Amino acid sequence: MPLLPRGGCRQAEQVRRELGLGKDRTLFYRRLDEVRLVCLDLETTGLCPERGDEIIAFGAVAIEGGQIVWESCVQRLFNPGRPIPPAISRLTGITNAMVQDEPGFGEAIPEVVARLGRAILLGHCLHFDLAFLNRKIKARYQCQVVHPTLDLRELARLLYPDLGGYSLDRILTKLGLAGRYRRHSALGDALATAEAFLLLLNDLAARGIYSLADLQ
């Protein structure tokens, strides 16, 4: 079992308590235009956490009452503990110099999970982000994210079966949002996903889908 970080048992209990808020079953039955959602996105050094790829940026924005909560917007950079591949720097704009004085992601886990709270988590290909998050949280605190989730990619697949592809760029173009936010920026992608989701609410309602329970 890994050693607890500085702050010990008290910090670990705080992390577990914050993550436990995601077990609220009422989240499944509340209307999506009323419930709190947190849209998140990560930038990483690669695609595989099992092979040692690391988180270099975390972006998140909350949605409440069917509206983006602009003051909730956050982006944090992290030092991956190794050089960022040049291709990743070109894609994300994040350089080694930008993260050299930043903490590693593990040190910021309490701050990150505190931003989740009692909410449905939203993202595009959210399983990718959760794989990185859960690997880091498990290694440090022996627990994981248990929140209900919504994936923009799967929603678009349901609503637009003839779209021909479900990349974030393709979805944003379909919805008239292309170019509004900086792509491959953690906060930019989180905002783009959040705004796209809000545009889909009417289409979901037209199918009688008002809650996560309706979707499932």
ROMAR-62808 format. One line per 5 residues: number of its first residue (from 1); for each residue x, y, z of N, C-alpha, C, CB. Coordinates in Angstrom, 1 decimal, padded with zeros to 4 digits. Atoms other than C-alpha are relative to their C-alpha. Glycine has a CB too. Example, Ala and Ser with C-alpha at 12.3 -4.5 7.8 and 13.67 -1.06 7.14 Angstrom:
<rs>
1) 000.9:-001.2:000.0:012.3:-004.5:007.8:000.9:001.2:000.0:-001.0:000.0:001.2  -000.9:-001.1:000.0:013.7:-001.1:007.1:-000.8:001.1:000.8:000.4:000.5:-001.4
</rs>
This chain:
<rs>
1) 000.8:-001.2:000.0:000.0:000.0:000.0:000.9:001.2:000.0:-001.0:000.0:001.2  -000.8:-001.2:000.1:001.4:003.4:-001.0:-000.1:000.8:001.3:-000.3:000.8:-001.2  000.0:-000.9:-001.2:002.4:005.9:001.8:-001.0:001.1:-000.3:001.4:000.5:000.2  000.8:-001.2:000.1:-000.1:008.6:002.5:000.8:001.2:-000.2:-000.9:000.1:001.2  -000.7:-001.2:000.2:000.9:012.0:001.3:000.0:000.9:001.2:-000.7:000.8:-001.2
6) -000.1:-000.9:-001.1:001.8:014.8:003.6:-001.4:000.5:000.3:000.9:001.2:-000.3  001.4:-000.3:-000.4:-001.4:015.6:005.6:-000.7:-001.2:000.4:-000.7:000.7:-001.2  000.4:001.3:-000.6:-001.9:011.9:006.2:-001.5:-000.3:-000.1:000.4:000.0:001.4  001.4:000.6:000.0:-005.2:010.4:007.2:-001.1:001.1:-000.1:-000.2:-000.7:001.3  001.0:-001.0:000.1:-007.1:013.7:007.5:-000.2:000.4:-001.4:000.5:001.3:000.8
11) 000.2:-000.3:001.4:-006.4:014.6:003.9:-000.7:-001.1:-000.8:001.3:000.4:-000.6  000.6:001.2:000.7:-007.3:011.1:002.7:-001.5:-000.1:000.3:000.7:-001.3:000.5  001.4:000.0:-000.3:-010.6:011.3:004.6:-000.7:001.1:-000.7:-000.2:000.1:001.5  000.6:-001.1:000.7:-011.3:014.6:003.0:-000.3:-000.4:-001.4:000.9:001.3:000.1  000.2:000.4:001.4:-010.8:013.2:-000.5:-001.1:-001.0:-000.1:001.4:-000.6:-000.5
16) 001.1:001.0:000.1:-013.0:010.2:000.2:-001.3:000.6:000.3:000.3:-001.1:001.1  001.3:-000.6:-000.3:-015.7:012.4:001.7:-000.5:000.8:-001.2:000.1:000.9:001.2  000.4:-000.8:001.2:-015.7:014.7:-001.4:-000.4:-000.9:-001.1:001.2:000.9:-000.5  000.4:000.9:001.1:-015.8:011.8:-003.8:-001.3:-000.7:000.4:001.1:-001.1:-000.2  001.2:000.7:-000.4:-018.6:010.2:-001.7:-001.2:000.8:-000.4:000.0:-000.2:001.4
21) 001.2:-000.8:000.4:-020.9:013.1:-002.7:-000.5:-000.5:-001.4:000.4:001.5:-000.1  000.4:000.5:001.3:-021.0:011.5:-006.2:-000.9:-001.2:000.1:001.1:-000.3:-000.8  000.9:001.2:-000.2:-023.0:008.5:-004.7:-001.5:000.4:000.1:000.4:-000.8:001.2  001.4:-000.4:-000.2:-026.2:010.6:-004.4:-000.8:-000.5:-001.2:000.0:001.6:000.0  000.8:000.7:001.0:-028.7:008.5:-006.3:-001.1:001.0:-000.6:-000.7:-001.2:000.5
26) 001.0:-001.0:000.5:-031.1:011.5:-006.7:000.5:000.7:-001.2:-000.4:001.0:001.1  -000.5:-000.6:001.2:-028.8:012.8:-009.4:-000.5:-000.7:-001.2:001.5:-000.1:000.0  000.5:000.7:001.1:-030.1:010.1:-011.7:-001.4:000.5:-000.4:000.0:-001.5:000.3  001.4:-000.3:000.3:-033.7:011.4:-011.5:-000.3:001.4:-000.1:-000.8:-000.6:001.1  000.3:-001.4:000.1:-033.4:015.1:-011.5:000.2:000.4:-001.5:001.0:000.8:000.9
31) -000.1:-000.4:001.3:-033.9:017.0:-014.7:001.4:000.5:-000.3:-001.1:001.2:-000.3  -001.4:-000.4:000.4:-030.7:017.7:-016.7:000.1:001.5:-000.1:000.3:-000.7:-001.3  -000.1:-001.4:000.1:-031.6:021.3:-017.0:-000.2:000.7:001.4:-001.1:000.6:-000.9  000.1:-000.5:-001.4:-031.9:021.6:-013.2:001.2:-000.5:000.9:-001.3:-000.4:000.6  -001.0:000.6:-000.8:-029.2:019.3:-011.8:001.4:000.7:-000.2:000.1:-001.5:-000.3
36) -001.4:-000.5:000.1:-025.6:020.4:-011.2:000.8:-001.0:-000.8:000.6:000.3:001.4  -000.9:000.9:000.7:-023.1:019.0:-013.7:001.4:000.7:000.0:-000.4:-000.2:-001.5  -001.4:-000.5:000.2:-019.3:019.4:-013.9:000.6:-000.5:-001.2:000.8:-000.3:001.3  -000.6:000.4:001.2:-017.8:019.3:-017.3:001.5:000.1:000.2:-000.5:000.8:-001.2  -001.4:-000.1:-000.2:-014.1:018.4:-017.2:000.8:-000.6:-001.2:000.4:-000.9:001.2
41) -000.9:000.4:001.0:-011.2:017.8:-019.5:001.4:000.0:000.5:-000.2:000.9:-001.3  -001.4:000.1:-000.3:-007.6:016.7:-019.2:000.9:000.1:-001.2:000.3:-001.3:000.7  -001.0:000.2:001.0:-004.5:017.2:-021.3:001.1:-000.8:000.6:000.6:001.4:-000.5  -000.9:001.0:-000.6:-001.9:014.5:-020.9:001.2:-000.1:-001.0:-000.7:-001.4:000.1  -001.3:000.2:000.8:001.6:013.5:-022.2:-000.2:-001.1:-001.0:001.1:-000.3:000.9
46) 000.3:001.1:001.0:000.0:010.6:-024.1:-001.3:-000.7:000.3:001.1:-001.1:000.1  001.3:000.6:-000.1:-002.9:008.2:-024.3:-000.2:-001.1:001.0:-000.4:-000.5:-001.3  000.0:001.3:-000.8:-002.0:005.4:-021.8:000.5:000.3:001.4:000.7:-001.1:-000.7  -000.5:-000.2:-001.4:-001.9:006.0:-018.0:000.7:-001.3:000.5:-001.2:000.3:000.9  -000.6:001.3:-000.4:-000.9:002.3:-017.6:001.5:000.0:-000.4:-000.7:-001.2:-000.5
51) -001.4:000.0:000.5:002.4:003.1:-019.5:000.7:001.2:000.5:000.0:-000.1:-001.5  -000.7:-001.1:-000.6:003.2:006.1:-017.4:-000.3:001.4:-000.5:001.5:-000.2:-000.1  000.4:-001.3:000.4:001.6:008.9:-019.3:-000.6:000.8:001.1:-001.0:000.0:-001.2  000.3:-000.9:-001.2:000.9:011.9:-017.0:-001.0:001.1:-000.4:001.2:000.5:000.6  000.9:-001.1:000.2:-001.7:014.6:-016.6:000.8:001.3:000.0:-001.1:000.1:001.1
56) -000.7:-001.3:000.0:-000.4:018.1:-017.6:-001.0:001.2:000.1:000.8:000.1:-001.2  001.0:-001.1:-000.2:-003.6:020.1:-017.4:-001.4:-000.5:000.3:-000.1:000.9:-001.3  001.3:000.3:-000.4:-007.0:020.0:-015.8:-000.9:001.2:-000.2:-000.1:-000.5:001.5  001.0:-001.1:000.2:-010.0:022.1:-016.9:-001.4:-000.4:000.4:000.0:000.5:-001.5  001.4:000.4:-000.4:-013.5:022.2:-015.5:-000.8:001.2:000.1:000.1:-000.7:001.4
61) 001.0:-001.0:000.0:-016.6:024.2:-015.6:-001.3:-000.6:000.5:-000.3:000.8:-001.3  001.2:000.5:-000.5:-019.9:023.8:-013.7:-001.2:000.5:-000.8:-000.2:000.4:001.5  001.3:-000.4:000.6:-023.4:023.9:-015.2:-001.1:-000.1:001.1:-000.4:-000.9:-001.2  001.1:000.0:-001.0:-026.3:024.8:-012.9:-001.2:000.6:-000.6:000.4:000.7:001.3  001.2:-000.6:000.5:-029.9:025.4:-013.8:000.0:000.2:-001.5:-000.3:001.3:000.7
66) -000.1:-000.1:001.5:-029.1:024.8:-017.5:000.8:001.1:-000.5:-001.4:000.2:-000.5  -000.9:-001.0:000.4:-026.5:027.5:-017.6:001.4:-000.2:000.5:-000.5:001.4:000.5  -001.4:000.0:-000.4:-022.7:027.7:-017.5:000.2:000.9:001.2:001.0:000.3:-001.2  -000.4:-000.8:-001.1:-021.4:029.0:-014.2:001.4:000.6:-000.3:-000.1:-000.7:001.4  -001.2:-000.5:000.6:-018.7:031.2:-015.6:001.1:000.2:001.1:-000.1:001.3:-000.7
71) -000.9:-000.1:-001.1:-017.1:031.9:-012.2:000.6:-001.3:000.5:-000.6:000.8:001.2  -000.6:001.3:-000.4:-016.5:028.2:-011.8:001.1:-000.5:-000.9:-001.1:-001.1:000.0  -001.0:000.4:000.9:-014.2:028.0:-014.7:001.4:-000.1:000.6:000.1:000.9:-001.3  -001.4:000.1:-000.6:-010.7:026.7:-013.8:000.9:-000.8:-001.0:000.0:-000.7:001.4  -001.0:000.8:000.6:-007.6:025.5:-015.5:001.3:000.0:000.8:000.3:000.5:-001.5
76) -001.3:000.2:-000.8:-004.5:024.1:-013.7:001.0:-000.8:-000.9:-000.3:-000.7:001.3  -001.1:000.8:000.7:-001.2:023.0:-015.2:000.8:-000.8:001.1:001.0:001.0:-000.7  -000.7:000.9:-000.9:000.9:020.2:-013.7:001.3:-000.4:-000.6:-000.9:-001.2:000.4  -001.3:000.5:000.4:004.5:019.1:-013.9:-000.1:-001.5:-000.1:001.1:000.4:000.9  000.1:001.5:000.1:004.5:015.5:-015.3:001.2:-000.7:000.5:-000.2:-000.3:-001.4
81) -001.2:000.7:-000.5:007.9:014.8:-013.9:000.9:-000.6:-001.0:-000.4:-001.1:000.9  -000.9:000.5:001.1:009.4:014.1:-017.3:-000.3:001.0:-001.2:-000.4:-001.5:-000.4  000.2:-001.0:001.1:009.7:016.1:-020.6:-001.3:-000.3:-000.7:001.2:-000.1:-001.0  001.2:000.2:000.8:006.5:016.7:-022.4:000.4:-000.2:-001.5:-000.9:001.3:000.1  -000.3:000.3:001.4:006.7:015.2:-025.9:-000.3:001.2:-000.9:-000.8:-001.2:-000.6
86) 000.2:-001.2:000.8:007.1:017.9:-028.6:-001.3:000.0:-000.7:001.1:000.0:-001.1  001.3:000.1:000.7:004.0:016.6:-030.4:-001.1:000.5:000.9:-000.3:-001.4:-000.6  001.0:-000.4:-000.9:002.0:017.2:-027.3:000.0:001.5:000.3:000.1:-000.8:001.4  -000.2:-001.5:-000.2:003.4:020.7:-026.8:-000.6:000.7:-001.2:001.5:000.3:000.1  000.5:-000.6:001.2:002.5:021.5:-030.4:-001.6:000.0:000.0:000.5:-000.6:-001.3
91) 001.5:000.1:000.0:-001.1:020.2:-029.9:-000.6:000.8:001.1:-000.3:-001.5:000.3  000.6:-000.6:-001.1:-001.8:021.7:-026.5:000.5:001.4:000.3:000.2:-000.8:001.2  -000.6:-001.3:-000.3:000.5:024.7:-026.4:000.7:000.0:001.3:-001.0:001.1:-000.1  -000.6:000.1:-001.3:001.8:023.5:-023.1:001.5:-000.5:-000.1:-000.7:-001.0:001.0  -001.4:000.3:000.2:005.6:023.6:-022.9:000.6:-000.5:001.4:000.8:001.2:-000.5
96) -000.7:000.4:-001.2:008.1:022.2:-020.4:000.3:001.2:000.9:001.4:-000.7:-000.3  -000.2:-001.2:-000.8:008.9:025.8:-019.3:-001.2:000.4:000.8:000.5:001.1:-000.9  001.2:-000.4:-000.6:005.3:026.4:-018.5:-000.4:-000.8:001.3:-001.2:-000.1:-001.0  000.3:000.9:-001.2:005.1:023.5:-016.0:001.1:-000.3:000.9:-000.6:-001.3:-000.6  -001.1:000.4:-000.8:008.5:023.4:-014.5:-000.1:000.4:001.5:001.3:000.7:-000.6
101) 000.2:-000.4:-001.4:007.4:025.3:-011.3:-001.4:-000.4:000.5:000.2:001.5:000.1  001.3:000.4:-000.5:004.0:023.6:-011.1:000.1:-001.3:000.8:-001.0:-000.2:-001.2  000.0:001.3:-000.8:003.2:020.7:-008.7:-000.4:-001.2:-001.0:-001.0:000.0:001.1  000.5:001.1:000.7:002.6:017.2:-009.9:-001.5:-000.2:000.3:000.7:-001.3:000.4  001.4:000.1:-000.2:-001.0:016.2:-010.3:-000.4:-000.6:001.3:-000.6:-000.9:-001.1
106) 000.4:000.6:-001.2:-001.0:014.0:-007.3:-000.1:000.9:001.2:001.1:-001.0:000.4  000.1:-000.9:-001.1:-000.4:016.9:-005.0:-001.3:000.9:000.0:001.2:001.0:-000.1  001.2:-000.8:000.2:-003.5:018.7:-006.4:-001.3:-000.8:000.1:000.1:000.7:-001.3  001.2:000.8:-000.1:-005.9:015.8:-006.0:-001.1:000.6:000.9:000.3:-001.4:000.4  001.0:-000.5:-000.9:-007.7:017.3:-003.0:-000.7:001.2:-000.6:000.5:000.4:001.3
111) 000.6:-001.2:000.7:-008.3:020.6:-005.0:-000.9:-000.5:-001.1:001.1:000.9:-000.4  000.8:000.4:001.1:-009.5:018.7:-008.0:-001.3:-000.6:000.4:000.9:-001.0:-000.9  001.3:000.7:-000.4:-012.0:016.4:-006.3:-000.9:001.0:000.7:000.4:-001.2:000.9  000.9:-001.0:-000.6:-013.3:019.4:-004.3:-000.9:000.7:-001.0:000.8:001.0:000.8  000.8:-000.7:001.0:-014.5:020.9:-007.6:-001.1:-000.9:-000.6:001.0:000.4:-001.1
116) 001.1:000.9:000.5:-016.6:017.8:-008.4:-001.2:000.1:000.8:000.6:-001.4:-000.1  001.2:-000.2:-000.9:-018.9:017.8:-005.4:-001.1:-000.9:-000.4:-000.5:001.4:-000.1  001.2:000.8:000.3:-022.5:016.5:-005.8:-000.4:000.4:-001.4:-001.1:000.2:001.1  000.2:-000.4:001.4:-022.8:016.5:-009.5:000.1:-001.2:-001.0:000.9:001.1:-000.5  -000.2:000.9:001.1:-023.1:014.5:-012.7:001.3:000.5:-000.8:-001.2:-000.1:-001.0
121) -001.2:-000.4:000.7:-019.7:014.5:-014.5:-000.3:-000.1:-001.5:001.2:-000.9:000.4  000.2:-000.1:001.4:-019.8:015.5:-018.2:001.3:000.1:-000.7:-000.9:001.2:-000.3  -001.2:-000.2:000.8:-017.1:015.2:-020.9:-000.2:-000.6:-001.4:001.2:-000.7:000.7  000.0:000.7:001.3:-016.3:014.1:-024.4:001.0:-001.1:000.1:000.3:001.0:-001.2  -000.8:001.2:-000.2:-014.9:010.6:-024.4:000.5:000.0:001.5:001.2:-000.1:-000.9
126) -000.3:-000.2:-001.4:-015.1:010.9:-020.6:000.8:-001.2:000.6:-001.2:000.3:000.8  -000.7:001.2:-000.5:-013.8:007.4:-020.0:001.6:000.2:000.0:-000.3:-001.3:-000.8  -001.5:-000.3:000.1:-010.3:008.6:-021.1:000.5:000.8:001.2:000.3:000.8:-001.4  -000.4:-000.9:-001.1:-010.2:011.4:-018.5:-000.1:-000.8:001.3:-000.8:001.2:000.0  000.2:000.7:-001.2:-011.6:009.1:-015.8:001.1:-001.0:000.2:-001.3:-000.6:000.1
131) -001.1:001.0:-000.1:-008.9:006.5:-016.5:001.2:000.6:000.6:000.3:-000.7:-001.4  -001.2:-000.7:-000.6:-006.2:009.0:-015.7:-000.3:000.4:001.4:000.4:001.2:-000.9  000.3:-000.5:-001.4:-008.0:010.5:-012.7:000.0:-001.1:001.0:-001.4:000.7:000.0  000.1:001.1:-001.0:-008.8:007.2:-011.1:001.3:-000.7:000.2:-001.0:-001.0:-000.5  -001.4:000.6:-000.3:-005.3:005.8:-011.6:000.7:000.8:001.0:000.8:-000.2:-001.3
136) -000.7:-000.9:-000.9:-003.9:008.8:-009.8:-000.6:000.0:001.4:000.1:001.4:-000.5  000.7:-000.1:-001.3:-006.5:008.9:-007.1:000.2:-001.4:000.8:-001.5:000.3:-000.1  -000.2:001.3:-000.6:-006.3:005.1:-006.4:001.4:-000.2:000.5:-000.3:-001.1:-001.0  -001.4:000.2:-000.4:-002.5:005.2:-006.2:000.3:000.8:001.3:000.9:000.4:-001.1  -000.4:-000.9:-001.1:-002.5:008.0:-003.6:-001.0:-000.2:001.2:000.0:001.4:-000.5
141) 001.0:000.0:-001.0:-005.8:007.5:-001.7:-000.8:-001.2:000.1:-000.9:001.2:-000.2  000.7:001.3:000.0:-007.1:004.0:-002.5:-001.5:000.2:-000.1:000.3:-000.7:001.3  001.5:-000.2:000.3:-010.5:005.3:-003.7:-000.1:000.5:-001.5:-000.7:001.0:001.0  000.1:-000.4:001.4:-011.9:006.5:-007.0:-001.3:000.8:-000.2:000.0:-001.2:-001.0  001.2:-000.8:000.3:-014.5:008.7:-008.7:-001.2:-000.9:-000.2:000.2:000.8:-001.3
146) 001.2:000.8:000.1:-018.0:007.3:-008.3:-001.2:000.7:-000.5:-000.3:-000.6:001.4  001.1:-000.8:000.4:-020.1:010.0:-009.8:-000.7:-000.6:-001.3:000.6:001.4:-000.4  000.6:000.3:001.3:-022.7:009.4:-012.5:000.6:000.8:-001.1:-001.6:000.2:000.1  -000.7:-000.7:001.1:-021.5:010.4:-015.9:-000.9:000.1:-001.2:001.3:-000.8:-000.4  000.6:-000.3:001.4:-022.7:011.8:-019.3:001.1:000.2:-000.9:-001.0:001.2:000.1
151) -001.0:-000.1:001.0:-020.6:011.5:-022.4:-000.6:000.7:-001.2:000.6:-001.3:-000.4  000.5:-000.7:001.2:-021.2:014.1:-025.2:000.1:-000.8:-001.2:000.8:001.3:-000.1  -000.1:000.8:001.2:-020.0:011.7:-027.8:-001.1:-001.0:-000.1:001.4:-000.8:000.1  001.1:001.0:000.0:-022.6:009.1:-026.8:-001.4:000.7:-000.2:000.0:-000.8:001.2  001.3:-000.8:000.2:-025.4:011.8:-026.7:-000.1:000.3:-001.4:000.0:001.2:000.9
156) 000.0:-000.3:001.4:-024.4:012.9:-030.2:-000.3:-001.2:-000.8:001.3:000.7:-000.4  000.2:001.2:000.7:-024.4:009.4:-031.4:-001.5:-000.4:000.0:000.8:-001.2:000.6  001.4:000.3:-000.1:-027.9:008.9:-030.1:-000.9:001.0:-000.8:-000.4:000.1:001.5  000.8:-001.0:000.7:-029.3:012.2:-031.5:000.3:000.1:-001.5:000.2:001.3:000.7  -000.4:-000.2:001.4:-027.4:012.3:-034.8:000.6:-001.2:-000.6:000.9:001.2:-000.1
161) -000.5:001.2:000.4:-027.0:008.8:-036.0:000.7:000.0:-001.4:-001.0:-001.1:000.0  -000.6:-000.1:001.3:-026.0:010.0:-039.5:001.1:001.0:-000.1:-001.1:000.3:-001.0  -001.0:-001.1:000.0:-023.4:012.5:-038.5:001.3:-000.5:-000.7:000.3:000.4:001.5  -001.1:000.5:000.7:-020.6:010.3:-039.8:001.3:000.0:000.8:000.3:000.8:-001.2  -001.1:000.0:-000.9:-018.2:010.8:-036.9:-000.3:000.8:001.2:001.3:000.6:-000.7
166) 000.4:-000.6:-001.3:-018.3:011.9:-033.3:001.2:000.6:000.8:-000.7:-001.0:000.9  -001.0:-000.7:-000.6:-015.1:013.7:-032.7:-000.6:001.3:000.6:001.2:000.3:-001.0  000.5:-001.3:-000.6:-015.5:016.9:-030.6:-000.1:001.0:-001.1:000.9:000.5:001.1  000.1:-001.0:001.1:-014.7:019.0:-033.7:-001.2:-000.3:-000.9:001.3:-000.1:-000.9  001.2:000.3:000.8:-017.4:017.2:-035.7:-001.3:000.4:000.7:000.0:-001.5:-000.4
171) 001.2:-000.4:-000.8:-020.0:017.7:-033.0:-000.1:001.5:000.1:000.1:-000.6:001.4  000.0:-001.5:-000.1:-019.0:021.4:-032.6:-000.4:000.6:-001.3:001.3:000.5:000.5  000.4:-000.5:001.3:-019.3:022.0:-036.3:-001.5:-000.2:-000.3:000.8:-000.7:-001.1  001.4:000.3:000.2:-022.7:020.3:-036.4:-000.9:001.0:000.8:-000.4:-001.4:000.5  000.8:-000.8:-000.8:-023.9:022.6:-033.6:000.3:001.5:-000.2:000.2:-000.3:001.4
176) -000.3:-001.4:000.2:-022.4:025.8:-035.0:000.9:000.6:001.0:-001.2:000.8:-000.1  -000.9:-000.5:-001.0:-019.8:026.1:-032.3:001.5:-000.1:-000.4:-000.2:-000.8:001.3  -001.4:000.1:000.4:-016.6:025.5:-034.3:000.7:001.3:000.1:000.1:-000.6:-001.4  -000.8:-001.1:-000.1:-013.9:027.9:-033.5:-000.3:001.0:001.2:-000.1:000.8:-001.2  000.3:-000.9:-001.1:-015.5:029.4:-030.4:001.0:-000.1:001.1:-001.4:-000.3:000.5
181) -000.9:000.2:-001.1:-013.1:027.9:-027.9:001.3:-000.6:-000.6:-000.6:-000.9:001.1  -001.3:000.5:000.4:-009.4:027.0:-028.2:000.0:-001.5:000.3:001.2:000.6:000.8  000.0:001.5:-000.1:-009.2:023.2:-028.9:001.3:-000.5:000.6:-000.3:-000.6:-001.4  -001.2:000.6:-000.7:-006.8:021.0:-027.0:000.5:000.8:001.1:001.0:-000.4:-001.0  -000.2:-000.7:-001.3:-006.9:023.4:-024.1:-001.0:-000.6:001.0:-000.2:001.6:-000.1
186) 000.9:000.7:-000.9:-008.3:021.7:-021.0:-001.3:000.8:000.3:000.8:-000.3:001.3  001.2:-000.8:-000.2:-010.6:024.6:-020.2:-000.8:000.3:-001.3:000.4:001.3:000.7  000.7:-000.3:001.2:-011.4:025.4:-023.8:-000.8:-001.2:-000.4:001.0:000.2:-001.1  000.8:001.2:000.3:-012.5:021.8:-024.4:-001.1:-000.3:000.9:000.9:-001.3:-000.1  001.1:000.1:-001.0:-014.5:021.7:-021.2:-001.1:001.0:-000.3:000.6:000.2:001.4
191) 001.0:-001.0:000.4:-016.3:024.9:-022.2:-000.8:-000.4:-001.2:000.6:001.4:-000.1  000.7:000.4:001.3:-017.0:023.7:-025.7:-000.9:-001.2:000.2:001.1:-000.4:-001.0  000.9:001.1:-000.3:-018.4:020.4:-024.4:-001.2:000.4:000.8:000.8:-001.1:000.8  001.1:-000.5:-000.8:-020.5:022.2:-021.8:-001.0:000.7:-000.9:000.5:000.9:001.1  000.9:-000.8:000.8:-022.0:024.6:-024.4:-000.7:-001.0:-001.0:000.8:001.1:-000.7
196) 000.6:001.0:001.0:-022.6:021.7:-026.9:-001.1:-000.8:000.8:001.1:-000.9:-000.5  001.0:000.7:-000.8:-024.4:019.8:-024.1:-001.3:000.8:000.2:000.6:-000.5:001.3  001.2:-000.9:-000.2:-026.7:022.7:-023.4:-000.8:000.1:-001.2:000.4:001.4:000.5  000.8:-000.1:001.2:-027.7:022.9:-027.0:-000.7:-001.3:-000.3:001.0:000.3:-001.2  000.7:001.3:000.2:-028.6:019.2:-027.0:-001.2:-000.2:000.9:001.0:-001.1:000.2
201) 001.0:000.3:-001.0:-031.0:019.5:-024.1:-001.4:000.1:-000.7:000.0:001.1:001.1  001.3:000.0:000.7:-034.0:020.5:-026.4:-000.2:-001.2:-000.8:000.0:001.3:-000.9  000.2:001.2:000.8:-033.3:017.6:-028.7:-000.3:-001.2:000.9:001.3:-000.3:-000.9  000.3:001.1:-001.0:-033.2:015.2:-025.7:-001.4:000.1:000.5:001.0:000.1:001.2  001.4:-000.2:-000.5:-036.5:016.7:-024.4:-001.0:-000.4:-001.0:-000.2:001.4:000.4
206) 000.9:000.3:001.1:-038.1:016.2:-027.8:-000.1:-001.6:-000.1:000.5:000.5:-001.3  000.1:001.5:000.0:-037.4:012.4:-027.3:-000.5:-000.5:001.3:001.4:-000.6:-000.3  000.5:000.4:-001.3:-038.8:012.5:-023.8:001.1:-000.4:001.0:-000.9:-001.2:-000.1  -001.1:000.2:-000.9:-035.4:012.4:-022.2:000.3:001.2:000.8:001.3:-000.5:-000.8  -000.2:-001.1:-000.9:-035.2:014.7:-019.2:001.0:-000.2:001.1:-001.3:000.4:000.6
211) -000.9:000.4:-001.1:-032.9:012.9:-016.8:000.9:-001.0:-000.4:-000.8:-000.4:001.3  -001.0:001.1:000.2:-030.0:010.5:-016.6:-000.7:-001.3:000.0:001.1:000.1:001.0  000.8:001.3:-000.1:-032.5:007.8:-015.6:-000.7:-000.2:-001.4:-001.0:000.1:001.1  000.6:000.1:001.3:-034.4:008.5:-018.9:001.0:-000.6:-001.0:-000.6:001.3:-000.4  -001.0:000.4:000.9:-031.2:008.0:-020.8:000.3:-001.5:000.1:001.2:000.8:000.1
216) -000.4:001.4:-000.3:-030.4:004.7:-019.1:-001.1:-001.0:-000.2:000.6:-000.1:001.4
</rs>
